[in-house]
Amino acid sequence: MVEQQKQEPEIPYLTRIQVLGAMGATAIILLIVAKLSLYFGNFSLFSWDLNQRELLLGVGLGFAITALSGLTYRLWTAYRKSADYYLEVVLKPLALPDLIWLGLLPGLSEELLFRGVMLPALGSDITAVIVSSLCFGILHLSGSQQWPYVIWATIVGMIFAYSALLTGNLLVPIVAHIITNWISSYFWKIWQLRQLKNKF
């Protein structure tokens, strides 16, 4: 019986500083693109109303997406392999406190660009939802075998987009995105630490 070898990343393993630096640089680039689009574009952002209802909606949506992701992880083998590959590259070098940045930086910058700018710029309709969500999914492509993760990220992008459209409040997808990143990355890190302990 041939033992299946672990898939090696197509991009080299990164250090903690490199991952944090890449997250920070990506967030800055996305924010600059969003600001330039707002400056030169003829559209306006969704509101950013900080109120209890939208905050709770965002938190609830974040928990729901995390639960769906966990279910998809268990049932879809290709997605599980793809997610493990992505998380191995991005999360493995990070310490637990770093996960705060993993939630905040993408949650703010990606939502501002894809749901805040791209969605209204494209017309805030079904085409805008699909195009902005596909772009969001492609942003998560880290290798040629990562198409299941891209599909899942696209679906999540559509959920984020509809939450912005239905509520008219960008706070909902921002909070949902942050919560989803925090919970899923925390559980993956805890699982990884348990795996290491079991080896010794």
DRENPA-3360 file (N, C-alpha, C; in nm, 2 decimals, always signed):
BEGIN
1 = MVEQQKQE = +0.09/-0.12/+0.00/+0.00/+0.00/+0.00/+0.09/+0.13/+0.00 ~ +0.06/+0.21/-0.09/+0.14/+0.34/-0.10/+0.09/+0.44/-0.01 ~ +0.18/+0.49/+0.08/+0.14/+0.59/+0.17/+0.12/+0.73/+0.10 ~ +0.01/+0.79/+0.13/-0.02/+0.92/+0.07/+0.07/+1.03/+0.13 ~ +0.14/+1.10/+0.04/+0.23/+1.21/+0.10/+0.15/+1.34/+0.12 ~ +0.19/+1.41/+0.21/+0.13/+1.54/+0.24/+0.16/+1.64/+0.13 ~ +0.06/+1.71/+0.09/+0.08/+1.81/-0.02/+0.17/+1.93/+0.03 ~ +0.27/+1.95/-0.04/+0.36/+2.06/+0.00/+0.31/+2.19/-0.07;
9 = PEIPYLTR = +0.31/+2.30/+0.00/+0.26/+2.43/-0.06/+0.34/+2.47/-0.18 ~ +0.27/+2.53/-0.28/+0.33/+2.58/-0.40/+0.41/+2.71/-0.37 ~ +0.37/+2.78/-0.26/+0.44/+2.89/-0.21/+0.52/+2.85/-0.09 ~ +0.64/+2.90/-0.07/+0.72/+2.86/+0.04/+0.65/+2.89/+0.17 ~ +0.69/+2.81/+0.28/+0.64/+2.83/+0.41/+0.69/+2.97/+0.45 ~ +0.60/+3.05/+0.52/+0.64/+3.18/+0.57/+0.66/+3.18/+0.72 ~ +0.74/+3.28/+0.76/+0.76/+3.30/+0.90/+0.64/+3.38/+0.96 ~ +0.63/+3.39/+1.09/+0.53/+3.47/+1.16/+0.53/+3.62/+1.11;
17 = IQVLGAMG = +0.65/+3.67/+1.10/+0.67/+3.81/+1.06/+0.62/+3.83/+0.92 ~ +0.66/+3.73/+0.83/+0.62/+3.74/+0.69/+0.47/+3.74/+0.67 ~ +0.40/+3.65/+0.75/+0.26/+3.64/+0.74/+0.19/+3.76/+0.79 ~ +0.23/+3.81/+0.91/+0.18/+3.94/+0.96/+0.20/+4.06/+0.86 ~ +0.32/+4.06/+0.81/+0.36/+4.17/+0.71/+0.27/+4.16/+0.59 ~ +0.25/+4.04/+0.54/+0.17/+4.02/+0.42/+0.03/+4.06/+0.44 ~ -0.03/+4.02/+0.56/-0.16/+4.06/+0.60/-0.17/+4.22/+0.61 ~ -0.08/+4.28/+0.67/-0.08/+4.42/+0.68/-0.07/+4.49/+0.55;
25 = ATAIILLI = +0.03/+4.44/+0.46/+0.05/+4.50/+0.33/-0.08/+4.49/+0.24 ~ -0.14/+4.37/+0.25/-0.26/+4.34/+0.17/-0.37/+4.43/+0.22 ~ -0.39/+4.45/+0.35/-0.49/+4.54/+0.40/-0.47/+4.68/+0.36 ~ -0.35/+4.73/+0.36/-0.32/+4.86/+0.32/-0.35/+4.88/+0.17 ~ -0.31/+4.79/+0.08/-0.33/+4.79/-0.06/-0.48/+4.80/-0.09 ~ -0.56/+4.71/-0.02/-0.70/+4.70/-0.04/-0.77/+4.83/+0.00 ~ -0.72/+4.89/+0.11/-0.78/+5.02/+0.16/-0.75/+5.13/+0.06 ~ -0.62/+5.13/+0.01/-0.59/+5.24/-0.09/-0.67/+5.22/-0.22;
33 = VAKLSLYF = -0.69/+5.10/-0.27/-0.77/+5.08/-0.38/-0.92/+5.12/-0.36 ~ -0.97/+5.09/-0.24/-1.10/+5.13/-0.20/-1.12/+5.28/-0.20 ~ -1.02/+5.35/-0.13/-1.03/+5.49/-0.12/-1.02/+5.56/-0.26 ~ -0.93/+5.51/-0.34/-0.92/+5.57/-0.48/-1.05/+5.55/-0.56 ~ -1.11/+5.43/-0.54/-1.23/+5.40/-0.61/-1.34/+5.49/-0.57 ~ -1.35/+5.52/-0.44/-1.45/+5.61/-0.38/-1.42/+5.75/-0.43 ~ -1.30/+5.79/-0.44/-1.26/+5.93/-0.48/-1.30/+5.95/-0.63 ~ -1.26/+5.85/-0.71/-1.29/+5.87/-0.86/-1.42/+5.82/-0.91;
41 = GNFSLFSW = -1.49/+5.73/-0.82/-1.61/+5.67/-0.86/-1.73/+5.76/-0.83 ~ -1.84/+5.73/-0.90/-1.97/+5.81/-0.88/-2.07/+5.72/-0.81 ~ -2.04/+5.68/-0.68/-2.13/+5.60/-0.60/-2.09/+5.63/-0.46 ~ -2.18/+5.58/-0.37/-2.15/+5.60/-0.22/-2.15/+5.47/-0.15 ~ -2.09/+5.46/-0.04/-2.08/+5.35/+0.05/-2.21/+5.32/+0.12 ~ -2.23/+5.19/+0.16/-2.34/+5.16/+0.25/-2.31/+5.24/+0.38 ~ -2.41/+5.25/+0.47/-2.38/+5.32/+0.59/-2.30/+5.23/+0.69 ~ -2.24/+5.29/+0.79/-2.16/+5.22/+0.89/-2.22/+5.23/+1.02;
49 = DLNQRELL = -2.35/+5.23/+1.03/-2.42/+5.26/+1.16/-2.39/+5.15/+1.26 ~ -2.33/+5.20/+1.37/-2.30/+5.11/+1.48/-2.41/+5.11/+1.58 ~ -2.50/+5.00/+1.56/-2.61/+4.99/+1.66/-2.62/+4.84/+1.70 ~ -2.69/+4.82/+1.80/-2.70/+4.68/+1.86/-2.75/+4.58/+1.77 ~ -2.86/+4.61/+1.70/-2.93/+4.52/+1.61/-2.83/+4.47/+1.50 ~ -2.76/+4.56/+1.43/-2.67/+4.52/+1.32/-2.55/+4.45/+1.38 ~ -2.50/+4.49/+1.50/-2.39/+4.42/+1.56/-2.42/+4.28/+1.59 ~ -2.54/+4.25/+1.65/-2.59/+4.12/+1.68/-2.61/+4.04/+1.55;
57 = LGVGLGFA = -2.66/+4.10/+1.45/-2.68/+4.03/+1.32/-2.55/+3.99/+1.26 ~ -2.44/+4.07/+1.27/-2.31/+4.04/+1.22/-2.25/+3.92/+1.30 ~ -2.26/+3.93/+1.43/-2.21/+3.82/+1.52/-2.28/+3.69/+1.49 ~ -2.42/+3.69/+1.48/-2.49/+3.57/+1.45/-2.46/+3.52/+1.31 ~ -2.44/+3.60/+1.21/-2.40/+3.56/+1.08/-2.26/+3.50/+1.08 ~ -2.17/+3.56/+1.16/-2.04/+3.50/+1.17/-2.04/+3.36/+1.23 ~ -2.12/+3.34/+1.33/-2.13/+3.21/+1.39/-2.20/+3.11/+1.29 ~ -2.30/+3.15/+1.22/-2.36/+3.07/+1.12/-2.27/+3.02/+1.01;
65 = ITALSGLT = -2.19/+3.12/+0.96/-2.09/+3.09/+0.85/-1.99/+2.99/+0.90 ~ -1.94/+3.01/+1.03/-1.84/+2.92/+1.09/-1.90/+2.78/+1.10 ~ -2.02/+2.77/+1.14/-2.09/+2.64/+1.15/-2.10/+2.57/+1.02 ~ -2.14/+2.65/+0.91/-2.15/+2.59/+0.78/-2.01/+2.55/+0.73 ~ -1.91/+2.63/+0.76/-1.77/+2.60/+0.72/-1.73/+2.46/+0.78 ~ -1.76/+2.45/+0.91/-1.73/+2.32/+0.98/-1.80/+2.20/+0.92 ~ -1.92/+2.22/+0.88/-2.00/+2.11/+0.82/-1.94/+2.08/+0.68 ~ -1.91/+2.18/+0.60/-1.85/+2.16/+0.47/-1.72/+2.09/+0.49;
73 = YRLWTAYR = -1.64/+2.13/+0.59/-1.51/+2.07/+0.61/-1.52/+1.92/+0.64 ~ -1.63/+1.88/+0.71/-1.65/+1.74/+0.74/-1.70/+1.66/+0.62 ~ -1.78/+1.72/+0.54/-1.85/+1.65/+0.44/-1.78/+1.65/+0.30 ~ -1.70/+1.75/+0.27/-1.64/+1.77/+0.14/-1.49/+1.75/+0.15 ~ -1.45/+1.64/+0.11/-1.30/+1.60/+0.12/-1.21/+1.70/+0.05 ~ -1.25/+1.74/-0.07/-1.16/+1.83/-0.15/-1.15/+1.96/-0.08 ~ -1.26/+2.01/-0.02/-1.26/+2.14/+0.06/-1.17/+2.12/+0.18 ~ -1.18/+2.01/+0.25/-1.10/+1.99/+0.37/-0.95/+1.99/+0.34;
81 = KSADYYLE = -0.91/+1.93/+0.23/-0.77/+1.93/+0.19/-0.73/+2.07/+0.15 ~ -0.81/+2.14/+0.08/-0.78/+2.27/+0.04/-0.77/+2.37/+0.15 ~ -0.86/+2.36/+0.25/-0.87/+2.44/+0.37/-0.74/+2.42/+0.45 ~ -0.71/+2.29/+0.47/-0.59/+2.25/+0.55/-0.46/+2.31/+0.49 ~ -0.46/+2.30/+0.36/-0.34/+2.36/+0.29/-0.33/+2.51/+0.31 ~ -0.44/+2.58/+0.29/-0.44/+2.72/+0.31/-0.41/+2.76/+0.45 ~ -0.47/+2.69/+0.55/-0.45/+2.73/+0.69/-0.31/+2.69/+0.74 ~ -0.25/+2.58/+0.68/-0.12/+2.55/+0.71/-0.02/+2.66/+0.67;
89 = VVLKPLAL = -0.04/+2.72/+0.56/+0.05/+2.82/+0.51/+0.03/+2.95/+0.59 ~ -0.10/+2.99/+0.61/-0.13/+3.12/+0.67/-0.13/+3.11/+0.83 ~ -0.19/+3.01/+0.89/-0.20/+3.01/+1.03/-0.09/+2.94/+1.11 ~ -0.03/+2.84/+1.05/+0.07/+2.77/+1.13/+0.18/+2.86/+1.19 ~ +0.23/+2.96/+1.12/+0.34/+3.04/+1.18/+0.29/+3.13/+1.29 ~ +0.16/+3.16/+1.30/+0.11/+3.26/+1.39/+0.09/+3.21/+1.53 ~ +0.11/+3.30/+1.63/+0.08/+3.27/+1.77/-0.07/+3.31/+1.79 ~ -0.12/+3.25/+1.90/-0.27/+3.28/+1.93/-0.30/+3.43/+1.93;
97 = PDLIWLGL = -0.22/+3.51/+1.99/-0.26/+3.66/+1.99/-0.26/+3.72/+1.86 ~ -0.19/+3.66/+1.76/-0.18/+3.72/+1.62/-0.32/+3.70/+1.55 ~ -0.40/+3.61/+1.60/-0.53/+3.59/+1.54/-0.62/+3.71/+1.55 ~ -0.60/+3.80/+1.64/-0.67/+3.92/+1.65/-0.66/+4.00/+1.52 ~ -0.53/+4.01/+1.47/-0.51/+4.08/+1.34/-0.56/+4.00/+1.23 ~ -0.57/+3.87/+1.23/-0.62/+3.79/+1.13/-0.77/+3.81/+1.11 ~ -0.84/+3.85/+1.22/-0.98/+3.89/+1.21/-1.00/+4.03/+1.16 ~ -0.93/+4.12/+1.23/-0.95/+4.27/+1.21/-0.90/+4.32/+1.07;
105 = LPGLSEEL = -0.78/+4.28/+1.03/-0.72/+4.34/+0.90/-0.80/+4.30/+0.78 ~ -0.82/+4.17/+0.76/-0.90/+4.13/+0.64/-1.05/+4.17/+0.66 ~ -1.10/+4.15/+0.78/-1.24/+4.19/+0.80/-1.28/+4.33/+0.76 ~ -1.19/+4.42/+0.79/-1.21/+4.56/+0.76/-1.18/+4.60/+0.62 ~ -1.06/+4.56/+0.57/-1.01/+4.60/+0.44/-1.09/+4.53/+0.33 ~ -1.11/+4.40/+0.34/-1.17/+4.32/+0.24/-1.32/+4.36/+0.22 ~ -1.39/+4.38/+0.34/-1.53/+4.42/+0.33/-1.54/+4.56/+0.27 ~ -1.45/+4.65/+0.31/-1.46/+4.79/+0.25/-1.45/+4.78/+0.10;
113 = LFRGVMLP = -1.35/+4.70/+0.05/-1.33/+4.69/-0.09/-1.44/+4.62/-0.17 ~ -1.47/+4.49/-0.12/-1.56/+4.40/-0.20/-1.70/+4.43/-0.18 ~ -1.74/+4.46/-0.05/-1.88/+4.49/-0.03/-1.91/+4.64/-0.02 ~ -1.81/+4.72/+0.03/-1.83/+4.86/+0.05/-1.82/+4.94/-0.08 ~ -1.72/+4.90/-0.16/-1.69/+4.97/-0.29/-1.74/+4.90/-0.41 ~ -1.70/+4.78/-0.43/-1.73/+4.70/-0.55/-1.88/+4.68/-0.57 ~ -1.94/+4.64/-0.46/-2.09/+4.61/-0.47/-2.17/+4.73/-0.52 ~ -2.16/+4.85/-0.46/-2.24/+4.96/-0.51/-2.18/+5.01/-0.64;
121 = ALGSDITA = -2.05/+5.00/-0.67/-1.99/+5.05/-0.80/-2.05/+4.97/-0.91 ~ -2.08/+4.84/-0.89/-2.13/+4.75/-1.00/-2.28/+4.75/-1.00 ~ -2.35/+4.83/-0.92/-2.49/+4.84/-0.93/-2.58/+4.78/-0.82 ~ -2.51/+4.72/-0.72/-2.59/+4.66/-0.60/-2.70/+4.57/-0.65 ~ -2.67/+4.49/-0.75/-2.77/+4.39/-0.80/-2.71/+4.25/-0.80 ~ -2.78/+4.15/-0.86/-2.73/+4.01/-0.86/-2.59/+4.00/-0.93 ~ -2.58/+4.08/-1.04/-2.45/+4.07/-1.11/-2.34/+4.13/-1.02 ~ -2.37/+4.23/-0.95/-2.27/+4.29/-0.86/-2.23/+4.19/-0.75;
129 = VIVSSLCF = -2.33/+4.12/-0.70/-2.31/+4.02/-0.59/-2.21/+3.91/-0.65 ~ -2.24/+3.86/-0.77/-2.17/+3.75/-0.82/-2.02/+3.80/-0.86 ~ -2.01/+3.91/-0.92/-1.87/+3.96/-0.97/-1.79/+3.99/-0.84 ~ -1.84/+4.06/-0.75/-1.76/+4.10/-0.63/-1.73/+3.97/-0.55 ~ -1.82/+3.88/-0.54/-1.79/+3.75/-0.47/-1.69/+3.67/-0.54 ~ -1.69/+3.66/-0.67/-1.59/+3.59/-0.74/-1.45/+3.65/-0.72 ~ -1.44/+3.78/-0.72/-1.32/+3.85/-0.70/-1.27/+3.82/-0.56 ~ -1.36/+3.82/-0.46/-1.33/+3.79/-0.32/-1.27/+3.64/-0.31;
137 = GILHLSGS = -1.34/+3.55/-0.38/-1.29/+3.41/-0.38/-1.16/+3.40/-0.44 ~ -1.13/+3.46/-0.55/-1.00/+3.45/-0.62/-0.89/+3.51/-0.54 ~ -0.92/+3.61/-0.45/-0.82/+3.67/-0.36/-0.77/+3.56/-0.27 ~ -0.85/+3.45/-0.24/-0.81/+3.35/-0.15/-0.74/+3.23/-0.22 ~ -0.70/+3.25/-0.35/-0.63/+3.14/-0.43/-0.49/+3.15/-0.39 ~ -0.44/+3.04/-0.33/-0.30/+3.03/-0.29/-0.22/+2.92/-0.36 ~ -0.28/+2.86/-0.46/-0.22/+2.75/-0.53/-0.31/+2.69/-0.64 ~ -0.26/+2.62/-0.73/-0.34/+2.57/-0.84/-0.44/+2.46/-0.80;
145 = QQWPYVIW = -0.42/+2.40/-0.69/-0.51/+2.30/-0.64/-0.61/+2.35/-0.54 ~ -0.62/+2.49/-0.53/-0.70/+2.55/-0.42/-0.84/+2.59/-0.47 ~ -0.89/+2.53/-0.58/-1.02/+2.57/-0.63/-1.14/+2.54/-0.53 ~ -1.13/+2.43/-0.45/-1.25/+2.42/-0.35/-1.25/+2.53/-0.25 ~ -1.13/+2.58/-0.20/-1.13/+2.69/-0.11/-1.18/+2.82/-0.17 ~ -1.15/+2.84/-0.30/-1.20/+2.96/-0.38/-1.35/+2.95/-0.39 ~ -1.40/+2.83/-0.42/-1.55/+2.82/-0.43/-1.61/+2.85/-0.30 ~ -1.56/+2.80/-0.19/-1.62/+2.83/-0.06/-1.61/+2.98/-0.02;
153 = ATIVGMIF = -1.49/+3.04/-0.05/-1.48/+3.18/-0.02/-1.58/+3.27/-0.11 ~ -1.60/+3.22/-0.23/-1.70/+3.29/-0.32/-1.84/+3.28/-0.26 ~ -1.88/+3.16/-0.21/-2.01/+3.15/-0.15/-2.02/+3.24/-0.03 ~ -1.92/+3.24/+0.06/-1.92/+3.32/+0.18/-1.92/+3.47/+0.13 ~ -1.85/+3.51/+0.03/-1.86/+3.64/-0.02/-2.00/+3.68/-0.06 ~ -2.08/+3.59/-0.12/-2.22/+3.61/-0.16/-2.30/+3.63/-0.04 ~ -2.28/+3.56/+0.07/-2.35/+3.57/+0.19/-2.32/+3.71/+0.25 ~ -2.19/+3.75/+0.25/-2.16/+3.89/+0.30/-2.22/+3.99/+0.22;
161 = AYSALLTG = -2.22/+3.98/+0.09/-2.28/+4.08/+0.00/-2.43/+4.09/+0.02 ~ -2.50/+3.98/+0.03/-2.65/+3.99/+0.06/-2.68/+4.05/+0.20 ~ -2.59/+4.02/+0.29/-2.61/+4.08/+0.43/-2.60/+4.23/+0.42 ~ -2.51/+4.28/+0.34/-2.49/+4.43/+0.32/-2.61/+4.49/+0.24 ~ -2.66/+4.42/+0.14/-2.77/+4.46/+0.06/-2.90/+4.47/+0.14 ~ -2.92/+4.36/+0.22/-3.05/+4.35/+0.29/-3.06/+4.44/+0.41 ~ -2.95/+4.47/+0.47/-2.95/+4.56/+0.59/-2.91/+4.70/+0.55 ~ -2.84/+4.72/+0.44/-2.79/+4.86/+0.40/-2.68/+4.90/+0.49;
169 = NLLVPIVA = -2.62/+4.81/+0.57/-2.52/+4.85/+0.67/-2.40/+4.76/+0.65 ~ -2.28/+4.83/+0.62/-2.16/+4.76/+0.60/-2.10/+4.69/+0.73 ~ -2.15/+4.74/+0.84/-2.11/+4.69/+0.97/-2.14/+4.54/+0.98 ~ -2.25/+4.49/+0.92/-2.29/+4.35/+0.93/-2.19/+4.26/+0.87 ~ -2.15/+4.27/+0.74/-2.05/+4.18/+0.69/-1.91/+4.20/+0.75 ~ -1.88/+4.32/+0.80/-1.75/+4.34/+0.86/-1.74/+4.26/+0.99 ~ -1.85/+4.27/+1.07/-1.85/+4.20/+1.20/-1.85/+4.05/+1.17 ~ -1.94/+4.00/+1.07/-1.95/+3.86/+1.04/-1.81/+3.81/+0.99;
177 = HIITNWIS = -1.74/+3.88/+0.91/-1.61/+3.84/+0.86/-1.51/+3.83/+0.97 ~ -1.51/+3.93/+1.06/-1.41/+3.92/+1.17/-1.44/+3.80/+1.26 ~ -1.57/+3.78/+1.30/-1.61/+3.67/+1.38/-1.57/+3.54/+1.32 ~ -1.60/+3.52/+1.19/-1.57/+3.40/+1.12/-1.42/+3.37/+1.12 ~ -1.34/+3.47/+1.09/-1.20/+3.45/+1.09/-1.15/+3.41/+1.23 ~ -1.20/+3.48/+1.33/-1.15/+3.46/+1.47/-1.18/+3.32/+1.51 ~ -1.31/+3.28/+1.50/-1.35/+3.15/+1.55/-1.28/+3.03/+1.47 ~ -1.29/+3.04/+1.34/-1.23/+2.93/+1.26/-1.08/+2.92/+1.28;
185 = SYFWKIWQ = -1.01/+3.03/+1.29/-0.86/+3.02/+1.30/-0.83/+2.98/+1.45 ~ -0.91/+3.02/+1.55/-0.88/+2.98/+1.68/-0.90/+2.83/+1.70 ~ -1.01/+2.77/+1.64/-1.03/+2.63/+1.65/-0.92/+2.55/+1.58 ~ -0.88/+2.60/+1.46/-0.77/+2.53/+1.39/-0.64/+2.53/+1.46 ~ -0.61/+2.65/+1.53/-0.48/+2.65/+1.61/-0.49/+2.56/+1.73 ~ -0.60/+2.55/+1.79/-0.62/+2.47/+1.91/-0.60/+2.32/+1.87 ~ -0.67/+2.29/+1.75/-0.66/+2.15/+1.70/-0.51/+2.12/+1.67 ~ -0.44/+2.21/+1.61/-0.30/+2.19/+1.57/-0.21/+2.17/+1.70;
193 = LRQLKNKF = -0.24/+2.25/+1.80/-0.16/+2.24/+1.93/-0.19/+2.10/+1.99 ~ -0.31/+2.05/+1.98/-0.34/+1.92/+2.04/-0.27/+1.81/+1.96 ~ -0.27/+1.83/+1.83/-0.20/+1.73/+1.74/-0.05/+1.72/+1.78 ~ +0.01/+1.84/+1.81/+0.15/+1.84/+1.85/+0.17/+1.78/+1.98 ~ +0.08/+1.80/+2.08/+0.09/+1.74/+2.21/+0.08/+1.59/+2.20 ~ -0.01/+1.54/+2.11/-0.03/+1.39/+2.10/+0.09/+1.32/+2.04 ~ +0.18/+1.40/+1.97/+0.30/+1.34/+1.91/+0.41/+1.31/+2.02 ~ +0.40/+1.38/+2.13/+0.50/+1.37/+2.24/+0.45/+1.30/+2.36;
% end
